[in-house]
């Protein structure tokens, strides 16, 4: 198990998505807001190495954000 400590994985949390023209993206500056297709209480998706592995709920405590895993996605493997 010690060898597992040296394996890198790419981890992402998807809060929502949107579609917009590239010209609009190029006009964005710091502080720009991007509207997403998700509501505050919608589950987020945890993605590891381009594979969805879990759903979670974003929690905010002051300046600290965290993700509570609410459901692990089982795969056929």
mmCIF file of the C-alpha atoms, coordinates in Angstrom:
data_MODEL
# 
_entry.id   MODEL 
# 
loop_
_atom_site.group_PDB 
_atom_site.id 
_atom_site.type_symbol 
_atom_site.label_atom_id 
_atom_site.label_alt_id 
_atom_site.label_comp_id 
_atom_site.label_asym_id 
_atom_site.label_entity_id 
_atom_site.label_seq_id 
_atom_site.pdbx_PDB_ins_code 
_atom_site.Cartn_x 
_atom_site.Cartn_y 
_atom_site.Cartn_z 
_atom_site.occupancy 
_atom_site.B_iso_or_equiv 
_atom_site.pdbx_formal_charge 
_atom_site.auth_seq_id 
_atom_site.auth_comp_id 
_atom_site.auth_asym_id 
_atom_site.auth_atom_id 
_atom_site.pdbx_PDB_model_num 
ATOM 1  C CA . UNK A 1 1  ? 0.000   0.000  0.000   1.00 0.00 ? 1  UNK A CA 1 
ATOM 2  C CA . UNK A 1 2  ? 2.948   2.367  0.479   1.00 0.00 ? 2  UNK A CA 1 
ATOM 3  C CA . UNK A 1 3  ? 3.318   2.655  -3.306  1.00 0.00 ? 3  UNK A CA 1 
ATOM 4  C CA . UNK A 1 4  ? -0.158  4.169  -3.588  1.00 0.00 ? 4  UNK A CA 1 
ATOM 5  C CA . UNK A 1 5  ? 1.077   7.355  -1.908  1.00 0.00 ? 5  UNK A CA 1 
ATOM 6  C CA . UNK A 1 6  ? 3.090   8.235  -5.038  1.00 0.00 ? 6  UNK A CA 1 
ATOM 7  C CA . UNK A 1 7  ? 0.261   7.904  -7.590  1.00 0.00 ? 7  UNK A CA 1 
ATOM 8  C CA . UNK A 1 8  ? -1.085  11.185 -8.966  1.00 0.00 ? 8  UNK A CA 1 
ATOM 9  C CA . UNK A 1 9  ? -4.756  11.502 -9.885  1.00 0.00 ? 9  UNK A CA 1 
ATOM 10 C CA . UNK A 1 10 ? -6.637  14.414 -11.442 1.00 0.00 ? 10 UNK A CA 1 
ATOM 11 C CA . UNK A 1 11 ? -9.583  15.419 -9.252  1.00 0.00 ? 11 UNK A CA 1 
ATOM 12 C CA . UNK A 1 12 ? -12.329 17.848 -10.303 1.00 0.00 ? 12 UNK A CA 1 
ATOM 13 C CA . UNK A 1 13 ? -15.678 18.848 -8.844  1.00 0.00 ? 13 UNK A CA 1 
ATOM 14 C CA . UNK A 1 14 ? -18.321 19.896 -11.366 1.00 0.00 ? 14 UNK A CA 1 
ATOM 15 C CA . UNK A 1 15 ? -20.792 22.383 -9.914  1.00 0.00 ? 15 UNK A CA 1 
ATOM 16 C CA . UNK A 1 16 ? -22.804 22.844 -13.113 1.00 0.00 ? 16 UNK A CA 1 
ATOM 17 C CA . UNK A 1 17 ? -22.357 23.685 -16.770 1.00 0.00 ? 17 UNK A CA 1 
ATOM 18 C CA . UNK A 1 18 ? -23.259 26.274 -19.367 1.00 0.00 ? 18 UNK A CA 1 
ATOM 19 C CA . UNK A 1 19 ? -22.804 27.034 -23.043 1.00 0.00 ? 19 UNK A CA 1 
ATOM 20 C CA . UNK A 1 20 ? -21.649 30.378 -24.392 1.00 0.00 ? 20 UNK A CA 1 
ATOM 21 C CA . UNK A 1 21 ? -19.995 31.775 -27.507 1.00 0.00 ? 21 UNK A CA 1 
ATOM 22 C CA . UNK A 1 22 ? -16.201 32.068 -27.487 1.00 0.00 ? 22 UNK A CA 1 
ATOM 23 C CA . UNK A 1 23 ? -16.481 35.845 -28.093 1.00 0.00 ? 23 UNK A CA 1 
ATOM 24 C CA . UNK A 1 24 ? -18.263 36.157 -24.748 1.00 0.00 ? 24 UNK A CA 1 
ATOM 25 C CA . UNK A 1 25 ? -15.571 34.131 -22.973 1.00 0.00 ? 25 UNK A CA 1 
ATOM 26 C CA . UNK A 1 26 ? -12.830 36.290 -24.500 1.00 0.00 ? 26 UNK A CA 1 
ATOM 27 C CA . UNK A 1 27 ? -14.522 39.450 -23.161 1.00 0.00 ? 27 UNK A CA 1 
ATOM 28 C CA . UNK A 1 28 ? -14.501 38.177 -19.569 1.00 0.00 ? 28 UNK A CA 1 
ATOM 29 C CA . UNK A 1 29 ? -12.335 39.804 -16.961 1.00 0.00 ? 29 UNK A CA 1 
ATOM 30 C CA . UNK A 1 30 ? -11.520 39.093 -13.352 1.00 0.00 ? 30 UNK A CA 1 
ATOM 31 C CA . UNK A 1 31 ? -14.688 38.863 -11.278 1.00 0.00 ? 31 UNK A CA 1 
ATOM 32 C CA . UNK A 1 32 ? -16.915 37.938 -14.218 1.00 0.00 ? 32 UNK A CA 1 
ATOM 33 C CA . UNK A 1 33 ? -19.872 35.767 -13.269 1.00 0.00 ? 33 UNK A CA 1 
ATOM 34 C CA . UNK A 1 34 ? -20.704 32.665 -15.328 1.00 0.00 ? 34 UNK A CA 1 
ATOM 35 C CA . UNK A 1 35 ? -24.288 31.460 -14.865 1.00 0.00 ? 35 UNK A CA 1 
ATOM 36 C CA . UNK A 1 36 ? -24.587 27.693 -14.439 1.00 0.00 ? 36 UNK A CA 1 
ATOM 37 C CA . UNK A 1 37 ? -27.504 25.349 -15.056 1.00 0.00 ? 37 UNK A CA 1 
ATOM 38 C CA . UNK A 1 38 ? -27.506 24.187 -11.427 1.00 0.00 ? 38 UNK A CA 1 
ATOM 39 C CA . UNK A 1 39 ? -29.260 25.424 -8.307  1.00 0.00 ? 39 UNK A CA 1 
ATOM 40 C CA . UNK A 1 40 ? -27.564 25.831 -4.928  1.00 0.00 ? 40 UNK A CA 1 
ATOM 41 C CA . UNK A 1 41 ? -28.913 22.542 -3.559  1.00 0.00 ? 41 UNK A CA 1 
ATOM 42 C CA . UNK A 1 42 ? -28.183 20.446 -6.670  1.00 0.00 ? 42 UNK A CA 1 
ATOM 43 C CA . UNK A 1 43 ? -25.554 17.734 -6.156  1.00 0.00 ? 43 UNK A CA 1 
ATOM 44 C CA . UNK A 1 44 ? -22.068 18.306 -7.509  1.00 0.00 ? 44 UNK A CA 1 
ATOM 45 C CA . UNK A 1 45 ? -20.209 15.578 -9.393  1.00 0.00 ? 45 UNK A CA 1 
ATOM 46 C CA . UNK A 1 46 ? -16.774 14.372 -8.275  1.00 0.00 ? 46 UNK A CA 1 
ATOM 47 C CA . UNK A 1 47 ? -14.613 13.407 -11.260 1.00 0.00 ? 47 UNK A CA 1 
ATOM 48 C CA . UNK A 1 48 ? -11.338 11.490 -10.982 1.00 0.00 ? 48 UNK A CA 1 
ATOM 49 C CA . UNK A 1 49 ? -9.253  10.963 -14.121 1.00 0.00 ? 49 UNK A CA 1 
ATOM 50 C CA . UNK A 1 50 ? -12.246 11.882 -16.352 1.00 0.00 ? 50 UNK A CA 1 
ATOM 51 C CA . UNK A 1 51 ? -14.522 9.358  -14.598 1.00 0.00 ? 51 UNK A CA 1 
ATOM 52 C CA . UNK A 1 52 ? -17.483 10.421 -12.425 1.00 0.00 ? 52 UNK A CA 1 
ATOM 53 C CA . UNK A 1 53 ? -17.066 8.599  -9.105  1.00 0.00 ? 53 UNK A CA 1 
ATOM 54 C CA . UNK A 1 54 ? -19.404 10.341 -6.652  1.00 0.00 ? 54 UNK A CA 1 
ATOM 55 C CA . UNK A 1 55 ? -22.000 13.023 -5.995  1.00 0.00 ? 55 UNK A CA 1 
ATOM 56 C CA . UNK A 1 56 ? -21.569 15.548 -3.236  1.00 0.00 ? 56 UNK A CA 1 
ATOM 57 C CA . UNK A 1 57 ? -22.974 18.629 -1.567  1.00 0.00 ? 57 UNK A CA 1 
ATOM 58 C CA . UNK A 1 58 ? -20.948 21.848 -1.340  1.00 0.00 ? 58 UNK A CA 1 
ATOM 59 C CA . UNK A 1 59 ? -20.626 23.141 2.230   1.00 0.00 ? 59 UNK A CA 1 
ATOM 60 C CA . UNK A 1 60 ? -19.482 26.660 3.126   1.00 0.00 ? 60 UNK A CA 1 
ATOM 61 C CA . UNK A 1 61 ? -18.239 27.594 6.608   1.00 0.00 ? 61 UNK A CA 1 
ATOM 62 C CA . UNK A 1 62 ? -16.985 31.179 6.614   1.00 0.00 ? 62 UNK A CA 1 
ATOM 63 C CA . UNK A 1 63 ? -14.145 31.335 4.072   1.00 0.00 ? 63 UNK A CA 1 
ATOM 64 C CA . UNK A 1 64 ? -13.787 27.542 3.860   1.00 0.00 ? 64 UNK A CA 1 
ATOM 65 C CA . UNK A 1 65 ? -15.528 25.480 1.169   1.00 0.00 ? 65 UNK A CA 1 
ATOM 66 C CA . UNK A 1 66 ? -15.686 21.706 1.334   1.00 0.00 ? 66 UNK A CA 1 
ATOM 67 C CA . UNK A 1 67 ? -17.525 18.873 -0.353  1.00 0.00 ? 67 UNK A CA 1 
ATOM 68 C CA . UNK A 1 68 ? -19.515 16.247 1.528   1.00 0.00 ? 68 UNK A CA 1 
ATOM 69 C CA . UNK A 1 69 ? -19.747 12.987 -0.445  1.00 0.00 ? 69 UNK A CA 1 
ATOM 70 C CA . UNK A 1 70 ? -23.419 11.998 -0.534  1.00 0.00 ? 70 UNK A CA 1 
ATOM 71 C CA . UNK A 1 71 ? -23.370 9.122  -3.015  1.00 0.00 ? 71 UNK A CA 1 
ATOM 72 C CA . UNK A 1 72 ? -20.634 6.935  -4.492  1.00 0.00 ? 72 UNK A CA 1 
ATOM 73 C CA . UNK A 1 73 ? -21.242 5.990  -8.121  1.00 0.00 ? 73 UNK A CA 1 
ATOM 74 C CA . UNK A 1 74 ? -20.773 2.267  -8.567  1.00 0.00 ? 74 UNK A CA 1 
ATOM 75 C CA . UNK A 1 75 ? -19.293 1.133  -11.863 1.00 0.00 ? 75 UNK A CA 1 
ATOM 76 C CA . UNK A 1 76 ? -19.497 -2.278 -13.472 1.00 0.00 ? 76 UNK A CA 1 
ATOM 77 C CA . UNK A 1 77 ? -15.834 -2.988 -12.822 1.00 0.00 ? 77 UNK A CA 1 
# 
